[in-house]
Amino acid sequence: MSNKSKKITISLREELIKERTCIWNYTAKILRQYGLKKSTSAQLIFIKWLKENNKTIIENEHILKNRHIITPSSKNDLIYIIGINELLFSQNPEFFDVYPEIEENLVIIGANVWRGGDTKGYVQGIFGFDVDYRSKMMFVHQALREVRKNNTKKWTVLICKEGYTKSQMHAIEKAFYDKNIMRDSVLNILILDGMQSSIIDKMINYINYGDLEFNEYNKRRKYVKVSHISIYSHGMPKGFYFWLDEHPRGGSGKCFDNNSISKLKESAFTKNSEIYSYACRTGIGNSDIDEEWNFKDDLMVDKSVAQALANATGATVYSYLKRTSYEDTLVKPDDRNIVEKWAEASDRDKENPIYKKLHEIWETDNYKVDGDIFYPEGAFNPVRAYSTPKNLPDEMIEYKRK
């Protein structure tokens, strides 16, 4: 009596993907949802299968928005796909070349919340200038500038949602995904919401594992290493304050401090990785040095946030000893007399295309989203050092592991 092999049929289903989604995050979610504890190749196999069966809706490592993806119907279906392909992987090691080590660049954006202020909506003194509707989006604007000027790299954007309205978040996402400006350089935008301590954990998870949720079976960082991080947020010698309001939520977790930094894994980073901190005074560890350094007090740079980052990750870190100023983000102070007093400007200035654009952004409603100025191409000018603490250098300082 002859034996006939049993034909196995894989059941498939269609799932609507409502938002543009990184394929790495999607596959990690499905594997976690089914409770699968597979080998290091499981996620790569699943990604390869999805790409073969969804060729028209996966683009630049992303599943397109409002598209239906064909995916396995059940845990057993996914087990079969992974199982049969794991055999192929073991027999053909070159399959791993599908994903050689990829470098991922991260930009982290602080929340749109501010401590203090008066009835006019201004916040006094924190940045050396008044924060109002013209400058509330300064962290976003600087992040957009960074990605725009480096749009040959691949970026993931992490943004703390608090304080940004629904319309503002929509405008921000649209700007980062603008092909004409960013040229498909943004792989994913991760919106961080909830308790502040929980968000800090998610940041750590993403840096370490490439996923906001901890999953010991997620091996993405084996193939996709972090090569660059830029941080645009509030800061103090104690750490990064992604929120700087009067009523912080989440207790002690509201500060990304040296304790949080110690949880970062060096294995997640490339050998030549770099981290740039554009937050105030993250290059010193002495909180008492506030308005002026007297040349005697210990700056405690070895206990600074910047040094902690270098020690934990092996990255070269660049940070300011002084406060940082975002005042120049859209319009430099020297140009404001022209932009704000447009009726009095010379004909030559009025014909200058840069001044014309700055006037439109600064003085009209054309670039306002829910009351705050938002320019999709980002900042015109970079972050710089503020004047305090006095007697400290204006340049970024380099930190290496000690």
PEBELLIN-V862497 format. One record per helix or strand. SS is the DSSP state (A for helix, B for strand). FROM is the first residue (numbers start at 1). TO is the last residue. If there is no record, write none. Layout:
ss=SS from=FROM to=TO
ss=SS from=FROM to=TO
This chain:
ss=B from=12 to=17
ss=B from=21 to=22
ss=A from=23 to=33
ss=A from=42 to=53
ss=B from=58 to=59
ss=B from=62 to=63
ss=B from=67 to=72
ss=A from=75 to=91
ss=A from=93 to=99
ss=B from=102 to=109
ss=B from=123 to=123
ss=B from=131 to=131
ss=A from=138 to=149
ss=B from=155 to=160
ss=A from=166 to=176
ss=A from=179 to=182
ss=B from=186 to=192
ss=A from=196 to=209
ss=A from=220 to=223
ss=B from=224 to=232
ss=B from=234 to=236
ss=B from=239 to=241
ss=A from=251 to=254
ss=B from=256 to=257
ss=A from=258 to=261
ss=A from=266 to=268
ss=B from=269 to=277
ss=B from=292 to=292
ss=A from=301 to=303
ss=A from=305 to=313
ss=B from=316 to=319
ss=B from=324 to=325
ss=A from=333 to=340
ss=A from=342 to=344
ss=A from=347 to=351
ss=A from=353 to=363
ss=B from=368 to=369
ss=B from=372 to=373
ss=B from=384 to=385
ss=B from=390 to=390
ss=B from=397 to=399
